[in-house]
Amino acid sequence: AWFDRDDAKPNSKAPEWKKLTSNQMKAAREICYFQETWNGMGFDEWECRRDHYRDYTWDQLVDEGVVQYFEILGWTHAKWHGTDEDPPASADKTWNQLSSEEHIAARKLCYYKEEWNGPPYPTFRYRTWEFLTDTQRGFAQDLSYSAVTWNAIGAADIETSSFDELSTSQKESVMNLGYSQEVWDCYTNHYEGYTWEELYDEGVQHFFVVLGWNSIKWGAGKGANSEDTDWADLNPAQKTAAREICYIEQSWDETPLNQWDCAKDHFYDQSWTDLQDMGIQQYFVTLGWDQTSWRSGKAPKTEDESWDTLSKDEESAARAICFEKAEWNGPSDYFPSTRFHMFELLDEGTKSNAKTLGYVKETWNNPGT
């Protein structure tokens, strides 16, 4: 039994809140439980685990006695309140890149590795239809995607459903594509399929409040002041909130995939911090980039290597940022070097072919004539 009969509360056999089914959560709410009380968390842990004090002011962090941990992670009053838009140094780091002192500070703020790193970026979802494998296209078609709805972010009806709202077969196809429930709900559904109470339970309701939502507007499905606002016009707090629910500029603005940085220029015009925010910095690290080289533009050795000499990890990283062999190798593989040899240096076979095309020495040696 989950409940102790004497005091009618969950005992140690009860599953954690997130492992309850939708019906079980509903029943628990009917008897006045929510995530923190169900899991038996102390009051001092609630804000820490729920959203890591993100809705506190700087002065409240001081009063709470946790401001020193944020300072260790590089936060200042100005950065916290958005008057200094440069993120703290720790924002560029994965969990494994944090110093020992930063690890301790992060844990004091109830972060753990998986939560700090965030859900993995689903790079396959941001490849245009023609770049998907036949197998991926098959699973996408099982979800009623077409080339048009795949390439138009937010156009497919299925993207309005949370993972729990999908049918069993749809869940299988979603997972076969490479999603987990966490990644689908954050990067593709952006929690749109959640109720207002479920947003709270998931620890993301605060971000929707920052974006102008409340329970009434959420229930009606409209009314937030950020709904029709372009990414460029969001204020710093709104951009941070949007990133926390797995938006980046292109997905927020519903930019067609063929205009995305992945297919268009492989993210090379993004800042190092933006790469971290998008969850793809790791691929550039695998290819030899770091913050210093990225900012200076000094390319790593992989940039001069052909596709066939890349390691398996490097090839996977290159594919994750939408490179394929022909584009990675560039036009040099097809560069017509023979055309730029002097006529007199051509072998007899090439000279013969050139003459067949109407070239003579003078016109060959003067391209365009």
C-alpha positions in Angstrom: 0.0 0.0 0.0 1.2 3.5 -0.8 -0.5 5.1 2.2 0.1 4.7 5.9 -3.3 4.1 7.4 -2.6 6.0 10.6 -1.9 9.4 9.0 -3.1 9.0 5.4 0.1 10.2 3.7 2.3 8.5 1.1 4.8 6.2 2.5 8.2 5.1 1.2 6.6 2.7 -1.3 4.8 5.5 -3.2 6.3 6.4 -6.6 7.7 9.9 -7.1 5.2 12.4 -8.3 6.7 12.5 -11.9 6.2 8.7 -12.1 2.5 8.8 -11.4 0.1 8.4 -14.3 -2.1 11.3 -15.3 -5.1 9.7 -13.5 -3.0 9.1 -10.3 -1.9 12.8 -10.3 -5.5 13.9 -10.7 -6.6 11.7 -7.8 -3.7 13.0 -5.7 -4.7 16.6 -6.4 -8.3 15.8 -5.5 -7.1 15.1 -2.0 -5.0 18.3 -1.9 -1.5 16.9 -2.8 0.9 18.6 -5.2 4.5 17.6 -6.1 6.3 19.0 -3.1 3.9 17.6 -0.5 3.6 14.3 -2.2 7.3 13.8 -2.3 7.7 14.9 1.3 9.9 17.9 0.5 10.7 20.3 3.3 9.7 23.9 2.8 13.3 25.0 2.4 13.6 22.7 -0.6 10.5 23.8 -2.6 11.8 26.8 -4.4 15.3 25.3 -4.7 14.1 22.2 -6.5 11.2 23.7 -8.3 12.9 26.5 -10.2 16.2 27.1 -8.4 15.0 30.5 -7.0 14.6 31.9 -10.5 11.6 34.0 -9.5 13.4 35.6 -6.6 14.8 39.1 -6.7 18.5 39.6 -5.9 17.6 41.0 -2.5 15.4 37.9 -1.8 18.4 35.7 -2.7 20.4 37.6 -0.1 17.6 37.1 2.5 17.4 33.4 1.6 21.1 33.0 2.2 21.8 31.6 -1.3 23.2 34.6 -3.1 26.8 33.5 -2.6 26.2 30.4 -4.7 24.9 32.4 -7.6 28.0 34.7 -7.2 30.3 31.7 -7.5 28.5 30.8 -10.7 29.2 34.3 -12.1 25.9 36.1 -11.4 25.7 39.7 -10.3 22.8 41.9 -9.4 23.0 43.5 -12.9 23.0 40.1 -14.7 20.2 38.7 -12.6 17.9 41.6 -13.3 18.9 41.9 -17.0 20.6 45.3 -17.0 23.8 43.4 -17.9 22.8 41.1 -20.7 26.1 39.1 -20.8 25.5 35.7 -19.3 27.7 34.5 -16.4 30.7 32.4 -17.4 29.1 29.2 -16.0 26.3 29.5 -18.6 28.8 28.4 -21.3 29.8 25.3 -19.3 28.5 21.8 -19.3 28.3 20.1 -15.9 31.6 18.3 -16.5 33.3 21.7 -17.3 32.3 23.3 -14.0 35.0 23.7 -11.4 34.8 22.0 -8.0 33.6 25.2 -6.4 31.0 25.7 -9.1 29.8 22.1 -8.7 29.2 22.7 -5.0 27.4 26.0 -5.7 25.2 24.3 -8.3 24.3 21.5 -6.0 23.4 24.0 -3.2 20.9 25.4 -5.7 19.5 21.9 -6.3 21.0 21.3 -9.7 22.2 17.9 -10.8 24.0 16.9 -14.0 21.0 16.1 -16.1 19.1 19.2 -15.1 22.1 21.5 -15.5 22.8 20.3 -19.0 19.2 20.3 -19.9 17.5 17.9 -22.4 19.6 17.0 -25.4 19.1 19.1 -28.4 17.1 17.1 -31.0 19.2 18.0 -34.0 17.4 15.5 -36.3 14.2 17.7 -35.9 15.9 20.7 -37.3 17.2 19.0 -40.5 15.1 19.6 -43.6 13.0 16.8 -44.9 15.5 15.9 -47.6 18.3 15.5 -45.1 16.4 12.8 -43.1 17.2 9.2 -43.6 14.5 7.0 -45.2 13.9 5.4 -41.8 13.4 8.8 -40.1 11.1 9.9 -42.9 9.1 6.7 -42.3 8.7 7.4 -38.6 7.8 11.0 -39.3 5.1 9.9 -41.8 3.7 7.6 -39.2 3.2 10.8 -37.2 1.4 12.4 -40.2 4.3 14.7 -41.1 4.8 15.6 -44.7 7.7 17.5 -46.2 5.7 20.7 -45.8 4.7 20.3 -42.2 8.1 18.9 -41.2 9.9 21.9 -42.6 7.4 24.4 -41.1 8.0 24.4 -37.4 4.7 24.3 -35.5 2.6 23.4 -38.5 1.9 19.8 -37.7 -1.1 19.1 -35.5 0.8 16.5 -33.5 3.2 19.1 -32.1 0.4 20.6 -30.0 0.2 17.3 -28.0 2.3 16.5 -25.0 4.0 13.1 -24.9 1.3 11.8 -22.5 -1.4 12.8 -25.0 0.0 10.7 -27.8 -1.3 7.3 -28.7 0.8 4.2 -28.0 1.8 3.9 -31.6 2.6 7.6 -31.8 4.8 7.4 -28.8 6.7 4.5 -30.4 7.3 6.5 -33.6 8.4 9.6 -31.6 10.9 7.5 -29.6 12.1 5.7 -32.7 12.8 9.2 -34.2 15.2 9.8 -31.3 13.0 11.7 -28.8 12.6 11.0 -25.1 9.4 12.2 -23.4 11.4 15.1 -21.8 12.8 16.3 -25.2 9.5 16.0 -27.0 7.6 18.0 -24.4 10.3 20.7 -24.2 11.7 21.2 -27.7 8.7 20.2 -29.8 5.6 20.7 -27.7 7.1 23.5 -25.5 4.7 22.2 -22.8 1.7 23.5 -24.8 -0.2 20.3 -24.0 0.2 20.7 -20.2 -2.5 22.1 -17.9 -1.6 25.2 -15.9 -1.2 22.9 -12.8 1.0 20.5 -14.7 3.3 23.4 -15.7 3.7 24.1 -12.0 4.4 20.5 -11.2 7.0 20.4 -14.0 8.7 23.5 -12.6 8.2 25.6 -15.7 5.1 27.6 -14.9 7.2 30.6 -13.8 8.7 30.9 -17.3 5.2 31.2 -18.8 4.3 33.9 -16.2 7.3 35.9 -17.4 6.0 35.5 -21.0 2.7 37.0 -20.0 0.6 33.9 -19.3 -1.7 33.2 -16.3 -4.2 30.4 -15.6 -7.1 32.2 -17.3 -5.2 33.0 -20.5 -3.6 29.5 -20.5 -7.0 27.9 -20.2 -8.3 30.1 -23.1 -5.2 29.3 -25.2 -4.5 33.0 -26.0 -3.9 36.4 -24.5 -0.2 36.4 -23.5 1.5 39.6 -24.5 4.5 37.7 -26.0 2.4 35.6 -28.4 2.8 37.9 -31.4 6.2 39.3 -30.4 9.3 38.5 -32.5 12.3 37.1 -30.8 14.3 40.3 -31.5 11.6 42.3 -29.6 11.5 40.1 -26.4 13.2 41.6 -23.4 16.1 39.8 -21.8 13.9 38.2 -19.1 11.5 36.9 -21.7 14.3 35.5 -23.9 15.6 33.6 -20.9 12.2 32.3 -20.1 11.7 31.2 -23.7 15.1 29.4 -23.7 14.1 27.5 -20.5 11.1 26.0 -22.4 13.5 25.1 -25.2 12.9 27.8 -27.7 15.6 29.3 -29.8 15.2 32.3 -32.1 14.2 30.3 -35.1 11.7 28.0 -33.4 10.1 31.0 -31.6 9.7 32.9 -34.9 8.6 29.7 -36.7 11.3 30.2 -39.3 11.1 27.5 -42.1 13.9 24.9 -41.7 15.5 25.7 -45.0 16.3 29.2 -43.5 17.7 27.8 -40.2 21.3 28.2 -39.3 21.8 24.4 -39.3 20.9 23.9 -43.0 22.0 27.3 -44.1 25.3 28.0 -42.4 25.7 25.3 -39.7 25.4 27.8 -36.9 28.7 29.5 -37.7 27.2 33.0 -37.1 26.1 32.1 -33.6 27.9 33.2 -30.5 29.6 30.6 -28.3 26.9 31.3 -25.6 24.1 30.8 -28.2 25.6 27.4 -29.1 25.4 26.4 -25.4 21.8 27.7 -25.1 20.8 25.6 -28.1 22.5 22.5 -26.7 24.8 22.0 -29.6 28.1 23.4 -28.3 29.2 19.9 -27.6 29.4 19.1 -31.3 31.7 22.0 -32.0 33.9 21.0 -29.0 34.1 17.5 -30.6 35.3 19.1 -33.8 38.0 21.0 -31.9 36.5 24.3 -31.2 36.6 26.1 -27.8 35.4 29.5 -26.7 38.7 31.2 -27.5 39.1 29.8 -31.0 35.4 30.4 -31.8 35.7 34.1 -30.9 39.0 34.5 -32.7 37.9 32.5 -35.7 41.0 30.4 -35.6 39.8 27.1 -37.0 40.7 23.7 -35.5 42.5 21.1 -37.6 39.3 19.3 -38.4 38.3 22.2 -40.7 41.1 21.1 -43.0 40.4 17.4 -42.9 38.4 15.6 -45.5 35.2 13.8 -44.5 36.8 10.4 -44.8 39.6 11.2 -42.4 37.2 12.4 -39.6 36.9 10.1 -36.6 33.5 8.5 -35.9 32.8 11.0 -33.2 33.8 13.9 -35.4 31.6 12.6 -38.3 28.6 12.3 -35.9 29.2 15.8 -34.6 29.4 17.2 -38.2 26.2 15.4 -39.1 24.5 16.9 -36.0 25.2 20.4 -37.4 23.7 19.4 -40.8 26.9 18.6 -42.7 27.1 15.8 -45.2 30.2 14.5 -47.0 29.9 16.6 -50.2 29.3 19.9 -48.3 31.9 19.2 -45.7 34.6 18.5 -48.4 33.4 21.6 -50.2 33.8 22.5 -53.9 37.5 21.6 -53.7 36.6 18.0 -54.4 35.1 19.2 -57.7 37.5 22.0 -58.4 38.3 21.7 -62.1 42.1 22.2 -61.6 42.9 21.0 -65.1 41.0 24.0 -66.5 43.5 26.3 -64.9 46.7 24.6 -66.4 48.3 26.4 -69.3 47.4 24.9 -72.6 50.9 23.9 -73.4 51.1 21.9 -70.1 48.0 19.8 -70.9 48.5 16.2 -71.8 47.6 15.2 -75.3 44.3 13.6 -74.4 43.1 16.8 -72.6 44.3 19.0 -75.4 42.3 16.9 -77.9 39.2 17.2 -75.7 39.7 20.9 -75.4 40.0 21.3 -79.2 36.8 19.3 -79.6 35.1 21.9 -77.4 36.4 24.7 -79.7 39.4 25.8 -77.6 42.7 26.9 -79.1 45.7 27.9 -77.1 44.7 31.6 -76.9 41.2 31.1 -75.8 42.2 28.3 -73.3 44.8 30.5 -71.7 42.4 33.5 -71.4 39.3 32.2 -69.6 36.1 34.0 -70.7 37.3 34.7 -74.3 
